Amino acid sequence: MLRPVEILGIFLLLGGGALAHADESASWEDSSSLLAAPRQWVSTFGYGSPEDAMGLPLAIASVTRAELDKSEYQNLQQSIRSTPSVGGANAEGIPSWWNPGVSLRGLGGPRVALLSQGVALAPRDLEVGDGANLSLYDPFSVERIEISRGSQAVQFGGSALGGVINVVPRAPKQRDLFGVSVNGRSAFDGAVNAMRHSGLIDLGGQDVALIAGGSSVGSERPVTPGESDTVTDGNYRSASGWFNSRAQLGDSAMLRVRGELNNNSDITLLSRPPDSSSEQAVGGGAEVQAPQYRRSLLSAELSGNNDGALIDSYRSTISWQQAARNTDTVLFPSPLEPISADDTVNTLLWNTVAVRQLGRSRLSAGYELGVVGSTLEDEAESKSSLTTARLDATQNSSALFAEAFIPVSNFELRPGVRLEYLSSHDRYGDFTANDIGTSATMAALYRWTEERALYLTTSSAYRNPTLSERFYAGRIIGAADPGILRGDSGISGERGNSIEAGLKETTAYHSMRLAGFYSRINNYIGIDSQSGDEEGVVRELQYRNFTAVSVRGVEAEASYQVLDEVQLFGNIAQSWSSSAERMDLPALIANYGLRYQQDL
C-alpha cells in the first residue's frame, strides 16, 4: 500500500508538465556528479556546474582533487573524516581492521550507498555489516569524493537510505589538439612507515582521449588496534591500476569506458605472547594473517543529447565489479579452528536514464537491472579439508524510477518515486524470497535571495535485506571478535521515513549551512547475540528484525575567507537515538581549523 508521501510524489510527478514556461536545454556535461545543479538532487545525471550546490535541497559536501593532493591519505576513508556527521565505523555490524566502515548521521553498513562514478556498486555481503570498503580505491585515481547525507533511495535503492558516497574518477583532459601529459607523485608517511608511489599518463585530442595510471604502497607496520602494545612486526602491500577513456560518436553521443584493479595483500601480524595487556587485543598472542582484498571493475557508458526530440538527453551504463577476499587463517583463531576463506562477490548492473525538458520543468525516468552473486566459502585446516559455504546466493533486481524538477516562482519542487522487484535465491538451501518495494521523496527549496535558500525534504524508503542478512551461516571473517553468525530467510525489509529542514547561505567571503533531521526505521535489521558472551565460548549471533529505531540530530558548518590565502572553517554535528543499544552514535562530532595556502 502506498504511503501519503508516495501518493503526493506520484501526483506531482505526473502533473509537473503543466508548469512549463520557457525553453531550457539539458546536457550531460558531468554525468557522474551529485553536485551538478540545477538537476534533481537524487540523480547522477548532470546539468550545469558541479560546484554549485546552492540549488540542491540536501546536505552535501565534497573532497576535491586539490584537497587530496595537499595531504597523503592512506585511503579514501581518511579523506572524508572531517565531513559533518561522518562516522568512522558501522552503526550496525562488526567492523574489521581493514574495513572500519562508514556511517552517515548514525546510519551505516548497508544503509549507505557507495557509488563509483554514479553507479551503486558497493561490494555487499563481503563484510559482516556490509560496509562500504573505501580502502579498495586508489586515492590517486579519484577526481572528487561527494558525500550526501540523507535518504536518496529513489535513484539508488534502499542502500542509500542513510546517504551516498560518490567516488568520481579522474577523466582525460579536454583538448582541441592531440597532446600528452605525465604526472607522478611519491610520498612517505612516517606514522605507519608507508611509502606510496603513483603515476599517470593523459593523452588524446578532441574526439578520443585516455587517462591511465596506478599506485603502489608498501608499509612495514600497519596501524592496528592496540598499536605498539601488541604488534611487533607486520607488513602491508597495495597495488592498483586504472584507466578512463572517452570517444566522441558523431555530434551528440559520447562513449566512456573505464576500468579499475585494486589489490591489498601481504598482510601479516605477529603479536607478543599473551599477557594482561595484549590478550584481548590480538587474540591471545597467535600469529595471524588478515584478509587480502581484490577489487576489479569494468564499465561502459553511452550518453548523448537529442535537443528537440522526444528525449532531450540520455545515459546508459553497464558495469561489472568483482570484490574478492582470501585469508589463510581467521584473524582471531582462538577459540575457533583455523580456516581458509575464499570469498567472491560479483555485481552486474545496467542503469539507463532519459530526460525530457518541459519548458522550465524537467522530467527524468529510468530503469535499472542488476544481478549480485555472493560465494563465501571456508576450508578447515584439517586432514579432511572440509569446505563449507557461509553464503552461496544470488539476487536479481529490477527497478523503475522517475523524478521531476518543477519551478514555481521562488520555489522549486522535486518529487520522485521508485518501484523495484527483487528475487533472492539461496543456492545452498534452495530457498527463494521475492520482494516488491516502493520509495518516494518530496523536496521543496525556497530561494530567499541568490545567496540564501531554505529547504524541506521528506522521504519514505524501502530497503530489501541483503543476501548476508537472509542467508549467511558461518564464522565471522576479519572481525575484531570471533563468532558464528546466521541470517534469517524470513526476515522482513526495512521501511525508513525521514524529514530534514535546512538553511544555506553562500557569498564571496563566507558560506554557512544549518540543518536538522529526523529518521525512523521500522523493522530495523540488526545483529542479536544469542549465546556465548562468557569468556572462552564462541558467540552465537543472529540477524533479525527489531521493532523500530530512530535518529535525530542537528548540523552546522561555516567557513570565512579572512584573506585571499587564509580561511577559517568549522563544523559540528550532534545526534541522538531512541535505541542506544542498537545505534552506536558519537555524542558529538566537531571539526575546525585555519587553512593557509600560498601558490608558488
ROMI-188817 format. One line per field, with one value per residue (C-alpha): residue in three letters; x, y, z. Coordinates in Angstrom, 1 decimal. Last residue first. Layout:
// ROMI-188817
residu <- c(ala	...) $
east <- c(X	...) $
north <- c(Y	...) $
up <- c(Z	...) $
END
This chain:
// ROMI-188817
residu <- c(leu	asp	gln	gln	tyr	arg	leu	gly	tyr	asn	ala	ile	leu	ala	pro	leu	asp	met	arg	glu	ala	ser	ser	ser	trp	ser	gln	ala	ile	asn	gly	phe	leu	gln	val	glu	asp	leu	val	gln	tyr	ser	ala	glu	ala	glu	val	gly	arg	val	ser	val	ala	thr	phe	asn	arg	tyr	gln	leu	glu	arg	val	val	gly	glu	glu	asp	gly	ser	gln	ser	asp	ile	gly	ile	tyr	asn	asn	ile	arg	ser	tyr	phe	gly	ala	leu	arg	met	ser	his	tyr	ala	thr	thr	glu	lys	leu	gly	ala	glu	ile	ser	asn	gly	arg	glu	gly	ser	ile	gly	ser	asp	gly	arg	leu	ile	gly	pro	asp	ala	ala	gly	ile	ile	arg	gly	ala	tyr	phe	arg	glu	ser	leu	thr	pro	asn	arg	tyr	ala	ser	ser	thr	thr	leu	tyr	leu	ala	arg	glu	glu	thr	trp	arg	tyr	leu	ala	ala	met	thr	ala	ser	thr	gly	ile	asp	asn	ala	thr	phe	asp	gly	tyr	arg	asp	his	ser	ser	leu	tyr	glu	leu	arg	val	gly	pro	arg	leu	glu	phe	asn	ser	val	pro	ile	phe	ala	glu	ala	phe	leu	ala	ser	ser	asn	gln	thr	ala	asp	leu	arg	ala	thr	thr	leu	ser	ser	lys	ser	glu	ala	glu	asp	glu	leu	thr	ser	gly	val	val	gly	leu	glu	tyr	gly	ala	ser	leu	arg	ser	arg	gly	leu	gln	arg	val	ala	val	thr	asn	trp	leu	leu	thr	asn	val	thr	asp	asp	ala	ser	ile	pro	glu	leu	pro	ser	pro	phe	leu	val	thr	asp	thr	asn	arg	ala	ala	gln	gln	trp	ser	ile	thr	ser	arg	tyr	ser	asp	ile	leu	ala	gly	asp	asn	asn	gly	ser	leu	glu	ala	ser	leu	leu	ser	arg	arg	tyr	gln	pro	ala	gln	val	glu	ala	gly	gly	gly	val	ala	gln	glu	ser	ser	ser	asp	pro	pro	arg	ser	leu	leu	thr	ile	asp	ser	asn	asn	asn	leu	glu	gly	arg	val	arg	leu	met	ala	ser	asp	gly	leu	gln	ala	arg	ser	asn	phe	trp	gly	ser	ala	ser	arg	tyr	asn	gly	asp	thr	val	thr	asp	ser	glu	gly	pro	thr	val	pro	arg	glu	ser	gly	val	ser	ser	gly	gly	ala	ile	leu	ala	val	asp	gln	gly	gly	leu	asp	ile	leu	gly	ser	his	arg	met	ala	asn	val	ala	gly	asp	phe	ala	ser	arg	gly	asn	val	ser	val	gly	phe	leu	asp	arg	gln	lys	pro	ala	arg	pro	val	val	asn	ile	val	gly	gly	leu	ala	ser	gly	gly	phe	gln	val	ala	gln	ser	gly	arg	ser	ile	glu	ile	arg	glu	val	ser	phe	pro	asp	tyr	leu	ser	leu	asn	ala	gly	asp	gly	val	glu	leu	asp	arg	pro	ala	leu	ala	val	gly	gln	ser	leu	leu	ala	val	arg	pro	gly	gly	leu	gly	arg	leu	ser	val	gly	pro	asn	trp	trp	ser	pro	ile	gly	glu	ala	asn	ala	gly	gly	val	ser	pro	thr	ser	arg	ile	ser	gln	gln	leu	asn	gln	tyr	glu	ser	lys	asp	leu	glu	ala	arg	thr	val	ser	ala	ile	ala	leu	pro	leu	gly	met	ala	asp	glu	pro	ser	gly	tyr	gly	phe	thr	ser	val	trp	gln	arg	pro	ala	ala	leu	leu	ser	ser	ser	asp	glu	trp	ser	ala	ser	glu	asp	ala	his	ala	leu	ala	gly	gly	gly	leu	leu	leu	phe	ile	gly	leu	ile	glu	val	pro	arg	leu	met) $
east <- c(54.3	50.7	50.2	47.5	46.6	43.7	42.7	40.8	37.6	36.0	33.4	31.4	29.3	27.6	29.1	26.4	26.4	22.9	21.4	21.9	21.3	17.9	16.0	19.0	20.6	22.9	25.1	27.1	29.7	31.5	34.5	36.4	38.6	40.4	43.7	45.3	43.0	42.4	39.8	37.7	35.1	33.7	30.6	29.0	26.1	24.4	21.4	20.2	17.6	17.9	15.1	14.9	12.0	10.7	13.8	14.2	16.8	20.3	21.7	24.9	26.2	29.4	32.2	32.9	36.3	35.0	31.2	29.1	28.5	24.8	22.1	23.7	21.4	22.6	20.4	17.6	15.2	11.7	10.7	13.4	12.8	14.8	14.8	16.9	18.0	20.2	22.3	24.7	27.1	29.4	31.7	33.6	32.0	28.7	26.9	24.0	22.1	19.2	17.9	15.0	15.1	12.4	12.8	10.9	12.7	11.0	13.1	12.7	11.5	13.5	12.1	15.5	17.1	20.9	23.4	26.6	29.2	31.8	35.2	35.7	37.7	36.3	38.2	36.0	32.8	32.1	29.2	25.6	24.6	21.3	19.0	21.1	24.0	22.0	21.0	17.5	15.5	15.4	12.3	12.3	9.9	11.2	10.7	12.8	12.5	14.7	15.7	18.0	20.4	22.8	20.5	17.9	15.1	15.3	12.8	13.5	11.0	11.6	9.3	10.6	9.3	10.3	8.4	9.3	8.4	10.0	10.6	12.4	13.9	15.2	17.4	19.5	22.9	21.7	19.9	17.9	16.9	14.3	13.9	11.3	11.5	9.3	10.8	9.2	10.4	9.2	11.4	9.7	11.5	10.0	10.8	8.1	7.1	10.0	9.2	12.0	10.7	11.8	11.1	12.2	11.7	13.6	14.7	16.7	18.2	19.9	22.2	23.3	26.1	27.0	29.0	29.8	31.6	34.8	36.2	40.0	39.6	43.1	42.5	42.9	39.1	38.1	35.6	33.5	31.7	30.0	27.9	26.2	24.6	22.5	21.0	18.6	17.9	15.2	14.8	12.8	13.6	11.0	12.1	10.2	11.4	9.8	9.2	12.7	12.7	15.5	16.3	18.1	19.5	21.3	22.6	24.3	26.4	27.8	30.2	31.0	33.9	35.1	37.8	38.4	41.0	40.3	41.9	39.7	37.8	38.7	41.1	41.6	41.4	42.0	40.8	43.7	44.8	42.8	41.2	38.8	37.2	35.2	34.1	32.5	30.7	29.1	26.7	25.7	23.0	22.7	20.1	19.3	16.4	14.1	11.1	13.4	14.1	17.6	18.8	21.8	24.1	25.4	26.9	28.7	30.9	32.2	34.8	35.7	38.0	38.6	41.0	41.3	43.6	42.2	44.5	47.1	47.5	50.3	48.6	49.2	45.9	43.6	45.2	43.6	42.2	45.5	47.6	47.6	47.0	49.5	49.6	52.9	53.7	51.8	52.9	50.7	50.8	49.2	50.8	47.9	45.6	44.8	43.0	42.0	40.0	38.4	36.9	34.9	33.1	31.2	29.8	26.9	25.8	27.9	29.1	30.5	33.1	35.3	36.2	38.6	39.3	42.1	43.1	45.9	46.3	48.9	48.8	51.2	51.1	53.7	53.9	56.0	55.9	52.2	50.5	51.4	52.8	49.3	46.4	44.2	46.2	48.1	50.2	53.9	56.3	54.1	54.4	52.1	51.9	49.9	48.5	47.7	45.6	44.0	42.6	41.2	39.4	37.4	39.3	42.7	44.4	46.8	46.9	49.6	49.6	51.8	51.8	54.4	53.4	55.8	54.4	56.2	52.8	53.2	56.2	54.0	56.3	55.1	55.8	53.9	54.0	52.2	52.6	50.9	50.3	48.6	46.4	44.7	41.5	41.9	39.6	41.6	41.1	38.9	39.8	37.3	34.2	33.6	30.1	29.3	25.5	23.1	21.2	18.6	21.0	21.2	17.4	17.5	19.9	17.7	14.6	16.6	18.4	17.9	20.0	23.7	25.5	29.2	31.0	34.5	36.4	39.0	40.0	42.7	45.4	43.2	43.3	40.1	39.7	40.2	36.8	35.0	31.3	30.0	28.0	27.6	29.7	31.9	31.8	28.0	27.8	30.8	29.3	28.4	25.9	26.7	27.3	31.0	31.6	28.8	28.9	25.4	25.0	22.2	24.0	26.6	25.9	23.1	24.2	24.1	26.3	28.2	31.3	33.0	36.1	37.3	40.8	40.6	37.1	33.8	31.1	27.6	25.4	26.5	29.4	32.6	34.4	31.3	30.5	28.0	29.8	32.8	36.2	36.5	36.2	39.8	40.7	38.2	39.6	42.8	46.3	45.8	48.8	47.6	47.6	46.9	43.6	42.5	43.3	41.5	38.3	36.6	32.9	30.0	26.2	23.3	20.1	17.7	20.1	20.1	23.0	25.2	27.0	30.5	29.4	28.4	25.5	23.3	24.4	22.7	23.6	20.2	18.7	19.3	17.4	19.3	20.0	22.8	25.6	26.6	25.9	28.4	28.9	27.3	29.3	28.5	25.4	23.2	19.7	18.1	15.9	12.7	10.4	7.2	6.2	4.1	1.7	4.5	4.8	1.4	2.5	5.4	3.3	0.7	3.3	5.2	2.0	1.0	4.4	4.3	0.9	2.0	1.4	0.0) $
north <- c(29.4	29.5	30.2	28.3	28.8	26.9	27.5	24.8	23.2	19.8	18.7	15.4	15.0	12.1	9.5	7.0	3.3	2.6	-0.7	-0.4	3.4	2.8	6.1	7.8	11.2	13.1	16.3	17.7	20.5	22.2	24.5	26.8	29.8	30.7	32.4	32.9	35.5	36.9	36.1	33.9	32.5	29.0	27.6	24.3	23.4	20.0	18.9	15.4	12.8	9.0	6.5	2.7	0.4	-3.0	-5.2	-7.6	-10.3	-11.3	-13.8	-14.2	-17.2	-16.3	-18.9	-19.5	-18.7	-15.8	-15.5	-13.9	-17.2	-17.0	-15.5	-12.1	-10.1	-8.5	-5.8	-5.3	-2.4	-3.4	0.3	2.9	6.4	9.4	13.0	15.9	19.4	21.5	24.7	25.8	28.7	30.1	33.1	35.7	35.7	34.8	31.5	30.8	27.6	26.8	23.4	21.1	17.3	14.6	10.8	7.6	4.3	1.0	-2.1	-5.4	-8.5	-11.5	-14.9	-16.4	-15.3	-15.0	-16.7	-15.5	-17.7	-15.8	-14.2	-10.6	-7.9	-9.1	-10.4	-13.4	-14.1	-17.8	-19.4	-19.1	-16.1	-16.5	-13.5	-10.8	-11.9	-11.7	-8.2	-7.4	-5.1	-1.4	0.6	4.4	7.2	10.7	14.3	17.3	20.9	23.7	27.3	29.3	32.3	33.9	34.5	35.5	33.6	30.8	28.4	24.7	21.9	18.1	15.1	11.6	8.2	4.5	1.4	-2.3	-5.7	-8.8	-12.4	-14.9	-18.1	-21.2	-24.0	-24.1	-23.7	-21.9	-19.3	-17.2	-13.5	-12.0	-8.3	-6.0	-2.3	0.8	4.3	7.7	11.3	14.8	17.9	21.2	24.6	27.7	31.3	31.4	27.8	25.6	21.9	19.3	15.8	12.3	8.8	5.3	1.8	-1.1	-4.6	-6.9	-10.4	-11.6	-14.6	-16.9	-19.1	-17.8	-19.4	-22.3	-25.2	-27.0	-29.9	-30.2	-33.7	-33.6	-30.3	-26.6	-26.1	-24.6	-21.8	-20.4	-17.1	-17.0	-14.0	-13.3	-9.9	-9.3	-5.9	-4.2	-0.5	1.7	5.3	8.5	12.2	15.0	18.7	21.9	25.2	24.3	20.6	19.1	15.3	13.3	9.6	7.3	3.8	1.6	-1.9	-3.6	-6.7	-7.4	-10.3	-11.1	-13.6	-15.2	-17.8	-18.3	-20.6	-21.9	-22.1	-23.8	-21.3	-20.4	-18.8	-18.0	-14.2	-13.1	-16.4	-18.1	-18.5	-15.4	-14.5	-11.7	-10.9	-7.9	-8.2	-5.4	-5.2	-2.1	-1.2	2.4	4.2	8.0	10.1	13.6	15.6	12.6	13.2	15.2	18.9	18.6	15.0	14.9	11.9	9.3	5.8	4.4	1.3	-0.1	-2.6	-3.0	-5.3	-5.3	-7.5	-8.0	-10.0	-10.9	-10.6	-13.2	-14.3	-15.5	-16.1	-14.0	-14.4	-13.0	-9.6	-7.0	-9.3	-11.0	-7.8	-6.1	-9.0	-11.2	-13.3	-13.8	-10.9	-10.5	-11.2	-9.6	-10.4	-8.6	-9.4	-8.1	-5.2	-5.4	-2.8	-3.0	-0.4	0.0	2.7	3.1	6.3	6.6	10.1	11.0	14.3	15.3	11.9	9.4	11.2	8.7	8.7	6.8	6.1	3.8	2.1	0.2	-0.6	-2.1	-2.4	-4.1	-4.3	-5.5	-6.7	-6.9	-6.5	-5.7	-5.7	-2.6	-0.9	-0.3	-1.6	-2.0	-1.9	0.7	-1.0	-1.8	-2.3	-0.4	-0.5	1.2	1.0	3.3	3.3	5.3	5.7	8.6	8.3	10.6	10.5	13.3	16.5	15.0	12.3	11.6	11.6	9.4	8.6	8.0	7.0	5.8	5.5	4.7	3.7	3.8	4.0	7.4	8.2	8.6	8.9	10.3	9.9	11.5	11.4	13.1	12.8	14.9	14.1	16.2	16.0	19.2	20.8	19.2	18.2	16.4	12.7	11.9	11.2	9.1	10.4	8.4	9.0	8.5	8.4	8.7	6.9	5.1	4.9	1.1	1.1	2.0	4.3	6.8	6.9	5.8	9.1	9.4	11.9	12.9	13.4	12.9	13.6	12.4	14.1	13.4	10.0	7.8	9.0	8.0	4.3	2.7	-0.6	1.1	2.7	-0.6	0.3	-1.7	-4.9	-5.4	-8.5	-7.9	-9.3	-9.3	-6.0	-4.9	-1.4	-1.0	1.8	3.7	7.5	7.3	4.5	4.8	3.6	3.6	3.9	1.8	-1.5	-0.6	2.7	5.0	7.3	10.5	9.0	5.8	4.4	1.1	0.1	-2.1	-3.3	-3.8	-5.3	-3.7	-5.9	-4.8	-1.8	1.9	0.9	2.7	6.0	8.3	11.1	13.6	16.7	16.0	16.0	12.2	12.3	11.9	9.1	6.6	7.5	5.6	6.2	9.9	12.0	15.5	18.6	16.4	15.1	18.7	19.7	16.6	17.7	16.4	17.2	18.1	17.7	18.3	18.4	20.6	21.3	24.8	26.0	23.1	24.9	23.3	20.7	23.5	22.9	19.9	16.4	13.0	11.4	11.7	12.4	16.1	16.8	19.0	22.6	21.9	19.3	18.3	14.6	14.3	11.4	12.7	15.9	17.8	15.6	18.4	19.7	22.6	25.2	26.6	28.9	28.3	24.7	24.1	21.6	19.1	18.5	16.9	13.4	13.9	16.0	13.2	10.5	12.3	13.0	9.3	8.4	10.9	9.5	5.9	3.4	0.0) $
up <- c(-5.6	-4.5	-0.8	1.1	4.7	6.3	9.9	11.8	12.9	13.1	15.6	16.1	19.2	21.0	18.7	17.8	18.5	17.3	18.5	22.3	22.1	20.7	20.8	19.1	19.4	17.1	17.4	14.5	14.3	11.5	11.2	8.8	8.9	5.6	4.8	1.4	-0.1	3.4	6.1	3.9	6.3	6.5	8.2	9.2	11.4	11.9	14.1	15.1	15.2	14.9	15.3	15.8	15.2	16.1	15.7	12.8	13.0	12.1	14.6	16.6	18.5	20.4	20.8	24.5	26.1	28.2	28.6	25.9	24.2	23.4	21.1	20.4	18.1	14.9	13.3	10.8	11.7	11.0	11.1	10.5	11.8	10.7	12.0	10.6	11.4	9.2	9.2	6.4	6.1	3.4	3.6	1.5	-1.9	-0.5	0.3	2.6	3.1	5.6	6.4	7.1	7.0	7.3	7.3	6.9	6.6	5.9	6.4	4.7	6.5	7.7	6.7	5.5	8.7	8.7	11.0	12.5	14.4	16.5	16.7	17.9	16.0	12.7	9.6	8.9	11.0	11.0	9.4	8.1	5.9	4.2	4.8	6.3	4.2	1.0	1.8	3.2	1.0	1.9	1.3	1.5	2.6	2.1	3.2	2.3	3.3	2.0	2.7	0.4	0.6	-1.8	-4.8	-2.3	-0.4	-2.9	-1.4	-1.9	-1.7	-1.6	-1.9	-1.9	-2.7	-2.3	-3.2	-2.6	-4.0	-2.6	-3.7	-1.5	-2.9	-1.0	-2.3	0.9	-0.6	-3.7	-1.6	-4.1	-3.7	-6.1	-6.0	-7.6	-7.5	-7.8	-7.3	-6.9	-7.1	-6.3	-6.6	-6.1	-6.6	-5.1	-6.0	-8.7	-9.3	-10.5	-11.1	-11.3	-11.7	-10.8	-12.1	-11.2	-12.5	-10.8	-11.5	-9.1	-9.2	-6.1	-5.9	-3.0	-1.7	1.8	4.7	2.4	3.8	2.6	4.6	4.3	5.9	7.2	8.9	8.1	7.6	4.2	4.3	1.4	0.6	-2.8	-3.5	-6.8	-7.5	-10.6	-11.6	-13.9	-13.5	-15.2	-16.0	-15.8	-15.7	-16.1	-16.3	-15.7	-17.2	-20.5	-20.4	-20.8	-21.1	-19.6	-20.1	-17.6	-18.1	-15.5	-16.2	-13.3	-12.9	-9.4	-8.4	-4.8	-4.1	-0.9	-0.3	3.4	4.9	8.4	11.8	14.5	16.6	20.2	19.2	15.5	15.7	12.1	10.6	8.8	5.2	4.0	0.7	-0.2	-3.5	-4.9	-8.6	-10.4	-13.7	-15.1	-18.0	-18.2	-20.3	-20.4	-22.1	-23.2	-24.8	-25.3	-27.6	-29.9	-29.9	-28.4	-28.7	-26.3	-25.6	-23.3	-23.6	-20.6	-20.3	-17.0	-15.9	-12.2	-10.3	-6.5	-4.5	-0.8	1.4	4.8	7.9	8.7	12.3	14.6	18.0	21.0	22.7	20.1	19.3	21.6	24.3	25.2	24.9	28.2	30.6	28.8	25.7	23.9	21.6	18.3	14.8	12.0	8.3	5.4	2.1	0.0	-0.9	-4.7	-6.7	-10.4	-12.1	-15.6	-17.8	-21.0	-22.0	-25.2	-26.2	-28.5	-30.0	-33.0	-34.1	-31.6	-29.4	-27.6	-23.9	-21.8	-18.1	-16.9	-13.6	-11.9	-8.2	-5.8	-2.0	0.3	4.1	6.5	10.1	13.2	17.0	17.4	20.8	22.8	19.7	18.3	20.5	17.4	14.2	12.2	9.5	10.1	7.2	4.8	1.0	-1.4	-5.2	-7.5	-11.0	-14.0	-17.2	-18.9	-22.5	-25.1	-28.4	-30.1	-29.3	-28.7	-26.6	-23.9	-20.1	-18.4	-14.7	-11.7	-8.0	-5.5	-1.8	1.1	4.5	7.8	9.6	11.2	8.9	5.9	2.8	-0.6	-4.2	-7.1	-10.9	-13.7	-17.5	-20.2	-23.8	-26.5	-29.6	-30.5	-29.2	-25.8	-23.0	-20.3	-19.5	-16.6	-12.9	-11.1	-9.1	-5.9	-4.7	-1.1	-0.6	2.3	5.0	2.9	0.0	0.1	-0.2	-3.9	-5.8	-7.6	-5.3	-2.3	-1.8	2.0	3.9	3.9	0.5	0.4	-2.9	-3.5	-6.3	-9.0	-7.8	-9.3	-6.9	-3.9	-5.1	-4.1	-2.1	1.2	0.8	1.8	2.1	5.0	4.5	8.3	8.1	5.1	1.6	1.5	-0.5	-2.6	-3.2	-6.9	-7.0	-10.2	-10.1	-11.0	-8.4	-5.9	-2.2	-0.9	2.9	4.5	4.0	6.8	8.3	9.7	12.5	10.6	7.9	8.8	7.2	7.6	9.6	6.7	7.3	11.0	10.8	11.8	13.3	12.3	12.9	13.2	11.0	11.9	11.1	11.5	9.1	10.7	9.3	6.9	8.6	8.2	4.4	3.4	5.9	4.4	1.0	1.8	3.0	2.7	2.0	2.3	-0.1	-3.2	-1.9	-1.3	-4.9	-6.2	-4.4	-1.2	-1.4	0.8	0.5	2.9	0.8	-1.1	-4.0	-5.5	-3.5	-4.6	-7.5	-7.9	-10.5	-12.9	-15.1	-15.5	-14.6	-14.4	-11.1	-9.5	-6.1	-6.3	-9.4	-11.8	-11.0	-10.4	-10.6	-7.1	-7.5	-10.3	-12.6	-15.8	-15.8	-19.0	-19.9	-21.2	-20.9	-22.8	-21.4	-23.0	-21.1	-19.0	-18.3	-15.2	-16.7	-17.2	-13.5	-13.0	-13.3	-10.9	-8.5	-8.2	-7.9	-5.1	-3.2	-3.4	-2.1	0.8	1.7	1.8	-1.0	0.0) $
END
